[in-house]
Amino acid sequence: MAARRFALLICLAITVATSGCASPHYLQPAPKRTTAVPLVGQGQMVTVRTVYEPQSNIIGTRTGNDMSTSIITIEPAQLRASLQAEAERAVRDMGFTPTATSSANGPTLTLTLDTLGYGRGTGRPLVDEASIQAILVAEAVNQGITYTGTYTVTRNQSFAIGMRPSKKSNLAMIEGLLADAMNRAFSDPELAGVLGR
């Protein structure tokens, strides 16, 4: 009797764990730049614009199956606002004064999150893998000179089969990925050099 009760509890635990893995994750990432930036400005106004216009709020699923219910959703407007705030902070740390007002002759910085995707990696026996990628494009324009930098960051996270990352883990992975992309963009000396011409 005790053995049957124990087996029933095990089955119930597996069912709960499995159903939890199938639930959707709605994430609100707020990534932060963590590296220093070139100090090249002298208070000049720089127009800062951020673009993130995905075809869908769904960036992928935790199972890699398009028909899965374990979708990962991000609100584009919220993420765009977070990226805008970080872009303005970076410009300020470079020694400029960020503004949202367009200027015909002043320097501009456009930060575009071109790709943010979450999928399933190749995995190995008894191990599964989440694969996420971000492609960030930064365009600096000043005095007729344009510099465009593309910064691609990919991260693979392994885990035991059946133990997919939690909502908290997925949020941390995505924020870390985006922070890496921003670190590369804003520490790019060529980007800063065009803004500081």
C-alpha positions as CSV (number, residue, x, y, z in Angstrom):
1,M,0.0,0.0,0.0
2,A,2.8,2.4,0.9
3,A,4.6,1.5,-2.3
4,R,1.5,2.3,-4.4
5,R,1.0,5.6,-2.6
6,F,4.7,6.5,-3.2
7,A,4.4,5.7,-6.9
8,L,1.2,7.8,-7.1
9,L,3.0,10.7,-5.5
10,I,5.9,10.3,-8.0
11,C,3.5,10.3,-10.9
12,L,1.7,13.4,-9.6
13,A,5.0,15.2,-9.1
14,I,6.0,14.4,-12.7
15,T,2.7,15.6,-14.0
16,V,2.9,18.9,-12.2
17,A,6.5,19.4,-13.3
18,T,5.6,18.6,-16.9
19,S,2.6,20.9,-17.0
20,G,4.7,23.7,-15.5
21,C,7.2,23.3,-18.3
22,A,4.4,23.8,-20.8
23,S,3.2,27.1,-19.4
24,P,3.9,30.3,-21.4
25,H,6.4,32.9,-20.1
26,Y,5.7,36.6,-20.4
27,L,8.9,38.4,-19.9
28,Q,9.8,42.1,-19.4
29,P,13.5,42.3,-19.8
30,A,15.3,45.5,-18.7
31,P,19.0,44.9,-19.8
32,K,21.8,47.1,-18.5
33,R,25.1,48.0,-20.1
34,T,28.0,47.0,-17.8
35,T,31.1,48.2,-19.7
36,A,32.7,51.6,-19.9
37,V,32.3,53.7,-23.0
38,P,34.7,56.0,-24.8
39,L,34.5,59.6,-23.4
40,V,34.6,61.6,-26.6
41,G,31.8,64.2,-26.2
42,Q,31.8,67.8,-24.9
43,G,28.2,68.2,-24.2
44,Q,27.0,68.1,-27.8
45,M,23.3,67.2,-28.4
46,V,22.9,63.7,-29.9
47,T,19.5,62.6,-31.2
48,V,18.9,59.1,-29.9
49,R,16.3,56.7,-31.4
50,T,15.6,53.1,-30.7
51,V,13.8,50.7,-33.0
52,Y,12.3,47.3,-32.2
53,E,9.4,46.2,-34.4
54,P,9.2,42.4,-34.4
55,Q,6.5,40.7,-36.5
56,S,5.2,39.0,-33.4
57,N,5.4,39.4,-29.6
58,I,6.4,35.7,-29.4
59,I,10.1,35.3,-29.6
60,G,10.1,31.5,-29.5
61,T,9.2,28.4,-27.5
62,R,11.1,26.5,-24.8
63,T,10.6,23.2,-26.6
64,G,11.6,24.4,-30.1
65,N,8.2,23.2,-31.3
66,D,6.1,25.8,-33.1
67,M,2.9,24.2,-31.9
68,S,4.1,24.2,-28.3
69,T,2.2,26.0,-25.5
70,S,5.5,26.9,-23.8
71,I,5.8,30.2,-25.7
72,I,8.0,33.1,-24.6
73,T,6.4,36.5,-25.1
74,I,7.9,39.9,-24.9
75,E,6.1,43.3,-25.1
76,P,8.0,45.3,-27.8
77,A,7.1,48.7,-26.4
78,Q,8.4,47.9,-23.0
79,L,11.7,46.4,-24.3
80,R,12.1,49.3,-26.7
81,A,11.7,51.8,-23.8
82,S,14.4,49.9,-21.8
83,L,16.8,49.9,-24.7
84,Q,16.1,53.7,-25.3
85,A,16.9,54.4,-21.7
86,E,20.2,52.5,-21.9
87,A,21.1,54.2,-25.2
88,E,20.6,57.6,-23.7
89,R,22.6,56.6,-20.6
90,A,25.5,55.4,-22.9
91,V,25.4,58.7,-24.9
92,R,25.4,60.7,-21.7
93,D,28.4,58.6,-20.4
94,M,30.2,59.3,-23.7
95,G,30.0,63.0,-22.8
96,F,27.1,64.0,-25.0
97,T,23.6,65.3,-24.2
98,P,20.9,62.9,-25.5
99,T,17.7,64.3,-27.0
100,A,14.7,62.9,-28.8
101,T,14.4,66.0,-31.0
102,S,15.7,65.5,-34.5
103,S,18.2,67.9,-35.9
104,A,19.1,68.4,-39.5
105,N,22.8,68.8,-38.9
106,G,23.4,67.3,-35.4
107,P,24.7,63.8,-34.8
108,T,22.2,61.0,-34.5
109,L,22.4,57.5,-33.0
110,T,19.8,54.9,-34.0
111,L,19.8,51.6,-32.1
112,T,17.8,48.8,-33.7
113,L,17.1,45.4,-32.2
114,D,17.0,43.6,-35.5
115,T,16.6,40.1,-34.0
116,L,15.7,38.5,-30.7
117,G,15.0,34.8,-30.9
118,Y,14.7,31.9,-28.5
119,G,14.9,28.3,-29.8
120,R,16.0,24.8,-29.0
121,G,19.6,23.9,-29.4
122,T,21.0,20.6,-30.6
123,G,21.3,19.0,-27.2
124,R,23.1,15.8,-26.3
125,P,22.0,12.5,-24.7
126,L,20.1,13.3,-21.4
127,V,20.8,17.0,-22.0
128,D,18.7,19.6,-23.7
129,E,19.7,23.1,-24.8
130,A,18.1,26.5,-25.1
131,S,19.6,28.7,-27.9
132,I,19.0,32.5,-27.9
133,Q,20.3,35.1,-30.2
134,A,20.2,38.9,-30.4
135,I,21.3,41.1,-33.3
136,L,21.7,44.7,-32.5
137,V,22.5,47.3,-35.1
138,A,23.8,50.8,-34.2
139,E,24.0,53.5,-36.7
140,A,25.8,56.8,-36.0
141,V,25.4,59.7,-38.4
142,N,27.4,63.0,-38.1
143,Q,28.6,65.6,-40.6
144,G,27.8,63.4,-43.6
145,I,29.6,60.4,-42.2
146,T,27.6,57.2,-41.4
147,Y,28.9,54.3,-39.4
148,T,26.9,51.1,-39.0
149,G,27.9,48.4,-36.6
150,T,26.2,45.0,-36.3
151,Y,26.6,43.1,-33.0
152,T,25.5,39.5,-32.9
153,V,25.4,37.6,-29.7
154,T,24.3,34.0,-29.3
155,R,24.1,32.0,-26.1
156,N,23.4,28.3,-25.5
157,Q,22.3,27.1,-22.1
158,S,22.3,23.4,-21.4
159,F,20.0,21.6,-18.9
160,A,18.8,18.2,-18.1
161,I,16.0,16.9,-20.3
162,G,12.6,17.7,-18.6
163,M,14.1,20.5,-16.6
164,R,13.6,23.5,-18.8
165,P,14.7,26.9,-17.6
166,S,12.3,28.7,-15.3
167,K,10.8,32.1,-16.1
168,K,13.4,33.7,-13.9
169,S,16.2,31.9,-15.6
170,N,14.9,32.8,-19.1
171,L,14.6,36.4,-18.1
172,A,18.2,36.4,-16.8
173,M,19.5,34.8,-20.0
174,I,17.7,37.3,-22.3
175,E,18.8,40.3,-20.2
176,G,22.4,39.0,-20.2
177,L,22.3,38.4,-24.0
178,L,21.0,42.0,-24.7
179,A,23.5,43.5,-22.2
180,D,26.3,41.8,-24.1
181,A,25.1,43.2,-27.4
182,M,24.9,46.7,-25.9
183,N,28.3,46.4,-24.3
184,R,29.8,45.6,-27.7
185,A,27.9,48.4,-29.4
186,F,28.5,51.2,-27.0
187,S,32.2,50.4,-26.5
188,D,32.8,50.4,-30.2
189,P,35.4,53.2,-30.7
190,E,34.4,53.8,-34.3
191,L,30.8,54.4,-33.4
192,A,31.9,56.9,-30.7
193,G,34.3,58.5,-33.1
194,V,31.6,59.4,-35.6
195,L,29.4,60.8,-32.9
196,G,32.3,62.9,-31.6
197,R,33.5,64.4,-34.9
